[in-house]
């Protein structure tokens, strides 16, 4: 969410919405296929956002929980210093710059 919030601020007013979502605790190799949620449930929010079923144009920086629910990210993700540290670390690692970075 730190990266999402930083990108949302940099791209505000440019016709781009930035959102994050959590697919839920779904059965994968990582969970040894023992997670309680169904794989299909993990797709609902992806499909909703990709198909434009939910208009996020006014909600850049939004976080979505599984099953199409608006979520509440951790308050620490609002820390601008932490956001900038995450952006810098990722830019240094990848060699790519987030639009609006110095």
C-alpha positions in Angstrom: 0.0 0.0 0.0 2.9 2.4 0.5 3.7 2.0 -3.2 0.1 2.4 -4.2 -0.3 5.5 -2.1 2.8 7.1 -3.5 1.8 6.2 -7.1 -1.7 7.5 -6.6 -0.3 10.9 -5.4 2.1 11.2 -8.3 -0.6 10.2 -10.9 -3.5 12.2 -9.5 -5.2 14.3 -12.1 -3.6 12.4 -15.0 -6.6 10.1 -15.8 -5.1 7.1 -14.0 -6.4 5.3 -10.9 -4.1 3.2 -8.7 -5.6 0.5 -6.5 -4.5 -2.5 -4.6 -6.4 -5.7 -3.7 -6.0 -8.8 -1.6 -7.3 -12.0 -3.2 -8.0 -13.7 0.1 -6.4 -16.7 1.7 -6.8 -19.1 -1.3 -5.5 -22.6 -1.9 -2.1 -22.4 -3.6 1.2 -24.3 -3.4 2.3 -21.7 -0.9 -0.6 -22.6 1.4 -0.2 -26.3 0.6 -3.8 -26.0 -0.8 -5.2 -25.8 2.7 -6.5 -22.2 2.7 -10.1 -21.7 3.7 -11.2 -19.5 0.8 -12.1 -20.7 -2.7 -9.9 -19.8 -5.6 -12.9 -18.4 -7.4 -13.5 -16.0 -4.5 -10.0 -14.7 -5.0 -10.8 -13.8 -8.6 -14.0 -11.8 -8.0 -12.2 -8.5 -7.1 -9.7 -8.8 -10.0 -12.5 -9.3 -12.5 -14.6 -6.5 -11.0 -11.7 -4.0 -11.3 -10.5 -5.2 -14.7 -14.0 -5.1 -16.3 -14.8 -1.7 -14.9 -17.8 -3.0 -12.8 -16.6 -0.7 -10.1 -15.7 2.9 -11.0 -12.4 3.7 -9.2 -11.9 6.9 -11.1 -12.5 9.0 -7.9 -10.9 6.5 -5.6 -7.2 6.3 -6.5 -5.2 4.8 -3.7 -8.1 2.5 -2.6 -7.5 -0.9 -1.1 -9.9 -3.8 -1.8 -10.4 -6.9 0.4 -11.6 -10.2 -1.0 -15.1 -10.5 -2.4 -15.3 -7.0 -3.8 -15.2 -5.3 -0.4 -13.5 -2.0 0.3 -10.7 -2.6 2.7 -8.8 -0.6 5.3 -5.0 -0.7 4.9 -2.7 -0.3 7.9 -2.4 3.3 9.1 1.4 3.1 8.6 0.9 3.0 4.9 -0.2 6.7 5.0 3.3 7.7 6.3 4.8 9.8 3.4 8.3 9.1 4.6 7.7 5.4 4.5 6.1 5.6 1.1 9.1 7.5 -0.3 11.5 5.0 1.3 9.6 2.1 -0.4 9.6 3.9 -3.8 13.4 4.7 -3.5 14.2 1.1 -2.6 12.2 -0.3 -5.5 13.6 2.3 -7.9 17.2 1.4 -6.8 16.4 -2.3 -7.1 14.8 -2.2 -10.5 16.6 0.8 -12.1 13.2 2.1 -13.1 11.6 5.4 -11.9 8.1 5.9 -10.8 6.5 8.8 -12.8 6.9 12.0 -10.8 10.0 10.9 -9.0 13.0 13.2 -8.9 
